Amino acid sequence: MRRLTWLAAELVATTAETATARTLRFRVPGWPGHVAGQHVDVRLTADDGYSAQRSYSLAAPAEGDLVELTVENVLDGEVSPYLTEVIEVGDQVEIRGPVGGWFVWRPASTAPVLLVGGGSGIVPLMAMIRTRRQAGSRVPFRLLYSLRDPARRYYAGELRRPDPGLDIAYLYTRAVPEGASRAAGRIMLDDLAEGGWPATFEPDCYVCGPTGFVEAAADLLLALGHAPERIRTERFGPTGG
Protein backbone atom coordinates (compact mmCIF):
# COMPACT_ATOMS: atom_id res chain seq x y z
CA MET A 1 0.00 0.00 0.00
CA ARG A 2 1.31 3.43 -0.94
CA ARG A 3 2.13 5.59 2.07
CA LEU A 4 0.32 8.92 2.00
CA THR A 5 2.54 11.97 2.36
CA TRP A 6 1.85 15.69 2.48
CA LEU A 7 2.49 17.46 -0.83
CA ALA A 8 2.79 21.18 -1.55
CA ALA A 9 -0.25 22.45 -3.48
CA GLU A 10 -0.24 25.83 -5.25
CA LEU A 11 -3.55 27.50 -6.05
CA VAL A 12 -3.75 28.20 -9.80
CA ALA A 13 -7.42 29.15 -10.31
CA THR A 14 -10.67 29.76 -8.43
CA THR A 15 -14.35 29.85 -9.35
CA ALA A 16 -17.24 31.11 -7.22
CA GLU A 17 -20.00 28.49 -7.15
CA THR A 18 -22.39 30.27 -4.76
CA ALA A 19 -22.19 33.16 -2.31
CA THR A 20 -20.51 30.82 0.19
CA ALA A 21 -18.81 28.13 -1.90
CA ARG A 22 -15.71 28.24 -4.06
CA THR A 23 -13.99 25.81 -6.41
CA LEU A 24 -10.22 25.73 -6.01
CA ARG A 25 -7.81 24.33 -8.58
CA PHE A 26 -4.38 23.36 -7.26
CA ARG A 27 -1.19 22.23 -8.94
CA VAL A 28 0.33 19.43 -6.86
CA PRO A 29 3.74 18.24 -8.12
CA GLY A 30 4.05 14.51 -7.53
CA TRP A 31 0.30 13.92 -7.42
CA PRO A 32 -0.31 10.16 -8.02
CA GLY A 33 -3.77 10.56 -9.58
CA HIS A 34 -7.16 9.62 -8.18
CA VAL A 35 -10.54 8.01 -8.85
CA ALA A 36 -13.89 9.80 -8.88
CA GLY A 37 -15.38 9.72 -5.38
CA GLN A 38 -12.12 9.91 -3.43
CA HIS A 39 -11.16 12.76 -1.11
CA VAL A 40 -8.06 14.48 0.24
CA ASP A 41 -6.85 16.03 3.47
CA VAL A 42 -5.93 19.72 3.33
CA ARG A 43 -3.57 21.17 5.95
CA LEU A 44 -2.96 24.82 6.79
CA THR A 45 -0.02 25.85 8.97
CA ALA A 46 0.26 29.27 10.63
CA ASP A 47 3.50 31.20 11.15
CA ASP A 48 3.53 30.15 14.82
CA GLY A 49 3.42 26.47 13.82
CA TYR A 50 -0.24 25.85 14.63
CA SER A 51 -1.89 23.65 12.00
CA ALA A 52 -5.41 22.59 11.13
CA GLN A 53 -6.64 20.09 8.60
CA ARG A 54 -9.93 19.00 7.04
CA SER A 55 -11.04 16.46 4.45
CA TYR A 56 -12.57 17.57 1.14
CA SER A 57 -13.95 15.56 -1.76
CA LEU A 58 -12.26 15.78 -5.13
CA ALA A 59 -14.52 17.56 -7.60
CA ALA A 60 -13.01 16.55 -10.94
CA PRO A 61 -11.21 13.66 -12.64
CA ALA A 62 -7.47 13.27 -12.47
CA GLU A 63 -5.68 15.63 -14.87
CA GLY A 64 -1.95 15.28 -14.43
CA ASP A 65 -0.87 17.11 -11.30
CA LEU A 66 -4.03 19.21 -11.04
CA VAL A 67 -6.46 18.73 -8.15
CA GLU A 68 -9.85 20.43 -7.90
CA LEU A 69 -11.89 20.92 -4.71
CA THR A 70 -15.14 22.73 -4.01
CA VAL A 71 -15.34 24.12 -0.49
CA GLU A 72 -18.34 25.48 1.41
CA ASN A 73 -17.64 28.15 4.00
CA VAL A 74 -18.57 26.60 7.36
CA LEU A 75 -19.54 28.97 10.15
CA ASP A 76 -16.80 29.02 12.83
CA GLY A 77 -14.65 26.67 10.73
CA GLU A 78 -10.86 26.75 10.92
CA VAL A 79 -10.04 25.80 7.33
CA SER A 80 -13.01 26.59 5.08
CA PRO A 81 -13.08 30.39 5.74
CA TYR A 82 -9.46 30.63 4.60
CA LEU A 83 -10.11 28.54 1.49
CA THR A 84 -13.26 30.44 0.52
CA GLU A 85 -12.35 34.01 1.49
CA VAL A 86 -8.61 34.47 1.95
CA ILE A 87 -6.43 32.24 -0.23
CA GLU A 88 -5.27 33.75 -3.53
CA VAL A 89 -3.75 32.38 -6.71
CA GLY A 90 -0.10 31.59 -6.03
CA ASP A 91 -0.65 30.73 -2.35
CA GLN A 92 0.16 27.24 -1.10
CA VAL A 93 -1.41 24.68 1.21
CA GLU A 94 -0.54 21.03 1.85
CA ILE A 95 -2.58 18.16 0.43
CA ARG A 96 -2.49 14.46 1.30
CA GLY A 97 -4.26 11.73 -0.64
CA PRO A 98 -6.12 10.42 -2.40
CA VAL A 99 -8.14 8.69 0.30
CA GLY A 100 -10.97 6.17 -0.05
CA GLY A 101 -11.68 3.14 -2.21
CA TRP A 102 -15.32 2.21 -1.58
CA PHE A 103 -17.22 5.34 -2.57
CA VAL A 104 -15.76 5.46 -6.09
CA TRP A 105 -16.95 5.07 -9.68
CA ARG A 106 -14.81 3.82 -12.54
CA PRO A 107 -15.70 4.05 -16.25
CA ALA A 108 -15.23 0.28 -16.63
CA SER A 109 -18.47 -0.22 -14.66
CA THR A 110 -21.52 -1.02 -16.78
CA ALA A 111 -24.35 -0.78 -14.21
CA PRO A 112 -26.75 2.19 -14.31
CA VAL A 113 -25.83 4.82 -11.73
CA LEU A 114 -28.03 6.76 -9.32
CA LEU A 115 -26.41 9.76 -7.64
CA VAL A 116 -28.17 11.31 -4.63
CA GLY A 117 -26.56 14.47 -3.29
CA GLY A 118 -27.52 16.70 -0.41
CA GLY A 119 -26.03 20.22 -0.41
CA SER A 120 -22.26 20.10 -0.83
CA GLY A 121 -22.56 16.32 -1.12
CA ILE A 122 -22.82 17.00 -4.85
CA VAL A 123 -19.02 17.42 -5.03
CA PRO A 124 -17.83 13.77 -5.34
CA LEU A 125 -20.89 13.00 -7.47
CA MET A 126 -19.84 15.75 -9.85
CA ALA A 127 -16.44 14.10 -10.12
CA MET A 128 -18.25 10.95 -11.26
CA ILE A 129 -20.34 12.87 -13.80
CA ARG A 130 -17.24 14.55 -15.20
CA THR A 131 -15.33 11.26 -15.29
CA ARG A 132 -18.16 9.63 -17.25
CA ARG A 133 -18.15 12.50 -19.75
CA GLN A 134 -14.36 12.50 -20.06
CA ALA A 135 -14.30 8.74 -20.70
CA GLY A 136 -17.10 8.87 -23.27
CA SER A 137 -19.03 6.32 -21.21
CA ARG A 138 -22.58 5.45 -22.25
CA VAL A 139 -23.58 4.22 -18.79
CA PRO A 140 -26.85 6.02 -17.91
CA PHE A 141 -26.65 8.34 -14.91
CA ARG A 142 -29.45 9.88 -12.88
CA LEU A 143 -28.78 12.65 -10.38
CA LEU A 144 -31.12 13.73 -7.60
CA TYR A 145 -29.71 16.92 -6.13
CA SER A 146 -31.30 18.13 -2.89
CA LEU A 147 -30.55 21.67 -1.72
CA ARG A 148 -32.15 24.50 0.20
CA ASP A 149 -32.87 26.86 -2.69
CA PRO A 150 -31.78 27.58 -6.28
CA ALA A 151 -29.12 30.09 -5.19
CA ARG A 152 -27.18 27.27 -3.52
CA ARG A 153 -26.66 25.19 -6.66
CA TYR A 154 -23.08 24.18 -7.31
CA TYR A 155 -21.93 23.85 -10.95
CA ALA A 156 -25.15 25.50 -12.13
CA GLY A 157 -23.95 26.45 -15.60
CA GLU A 158 -22.28 23.13 -16.30
CA LEU A 159 -25.29 21.10 -15.19
CA ARG A 160 -27.55 23.12 -17.49
CA ARG A 161 -25.58 22.04 -20.54
CA PRO A 162 -26.81 18.93 -22.42
CA ASP A 163 -25.06 15.74 -21.33
CA PRO A 164 -26.53 12.71 -23.14
CA GLY A 165 -27.36 9.91 -20.74
CA LEU A 166 -27.45 12.15 -17.67
CA ASP A 167 -30.86 13.00 -16.18
CA ILE A 168 -31.09 15.54 -13.35
CA ALA A 169 -33.84 16.29 -10.83
CA TYR A 170 -33.58 19.10 -8.28
CA LEU A 171 -35.23 18.75 -4.89
CA TYR A 172 -35.52 21.99 -2.91
CA THR A 173 -36.08 21.91 0.84
CA ARG A 174 -36.71 25.62 1.65
CA ALA A 175 -37.61 27.59 -1.48
CA VAL A 176 -38.42 26.50 -5.04
CA PRO A 177 -37.99 28.37 -8.33
CA GLU A 178 -41.04 29.82 -10.04
CA GLY A 179 -43.01 27.20 -11.92
CA ALA A 180 -41.59 24.24 -9.99
CA SER A 181 -43.92 21.23 -9.91
CA ARG A 182 -42.57 19.91 -6.61
CA ALA A 183 -43.17 21.77 -3.35
CA ALA A 184 -40.25 22.48 -1.02
CA GLY A 185 -39.51 19.62 1.32
CA ARG A 186 -37.09 16.91 2.32
CA ILE A 187 -36.34 13.93 0.10
CA MET A 188 -39.20 11.43 0.06
CA LEU A 189 -39.89 7.92 -1.22
CA ASP A 190 -41.71 9.27 -4.28
CA ASP A 191 -38.69 11.39 -5.24
CA LEU A 192 -36.47 8.34 -5.43
CA ALA A 193 -39.14 6.19 -7.05
CA GLU A 194 -39.77 8.74 -9.80
CA GLY A 195 -36.30 10.19 -10.28
CA GLY A 196 -34.18 7.11 -9.62
CA TRP A 197 -33.87 3.67 -11.17
CA PRO A 198 -36.09 0.69 -10.39
CA ALA A 199 -34.35 -1.75 -8.08
CA THR A 200 -34.78 -4.43 -10.74
CA PHE A 201 -32.26 -2.53 -12.92
CA GLU A 202 -29.64 -3.20 -10.22
CA PRO A 203 -28.14 0.30 -10.30
CA ASP A 204 -25.11 1.37 -8.31
CA CYS A 205 -26.36 4.04 -5.87
CA TYR A 206 -24.09 6.75 -4.44
CA VAL A 207 -25.47 8.93 -1.65
CA CYS A 208 -23.50 11.86 -0.22
CA GLY A 209 -24.41 14.70 2.12
CA PRO A 210 -24.98 15.50 5.78
CA THR A 211 -25.44 12.47 8.03
CA GLY A 212 -29.20 12.86 8.47
CA PHE A 213 -29.78 13.23 4.74
CA VAL A 214 -27.62 10.21 3.89
CA GLU A 215 -29.33 7.98 6.45
CA ALA A 216 -32.79 9.02 5.26
CA ALA A 217 -31.96 8.53 1.56
CA ALA A 218 -30.31 5.15 2.18
CA ASP A 219 -33.33 3.94 4.16
CA LEU A 220 -35.66 5.02 1.35
CA LEU A 221 -33.55 3.18 -1.23
CA LEU A 222 -33.71 0.03 0.90
CA ALA A 223 -37.49 0.45 1.19
CA LEU A 224 -37.65 0.56 -2.62
CA GLY A 225 -35.88 -2.77 -2.79
CA HIS A 226 -32.34 -1.72 -3.68
CA ALA A 227 -29.69 -4.21 -2.57
CA PRO A 228 -27.67 -2.96 0.44
CA GLU A 229 -24.38 -3.83 -1.25
CA ARG A 230 -25.25 -1.50 -4.13
CA ILE A 231 -25.85 1.51 -1.88
CA ARG A 232 -22.62 3.38 -1.20
CA THR A 233 -22.68 6.30 1.20
CA GLU A 234 -20.40 9.17 2.14
CA ARG A 235 -21.42 11.50 4.94
CA PHE A 236 -19.99 14.53 6.66
CA GLY A 237 -20.60 16.53 9.81
CA PRO A 238 -20.37 20.28 10.53
CA THR A 239 -16.64 20.43 9.79
CA GLY A 240 -16.49 17.80 7.07
CA GLY A 241 -15.94 18.13 3.34
Disulfide bonds with the S-S distance in Angstrom:
none
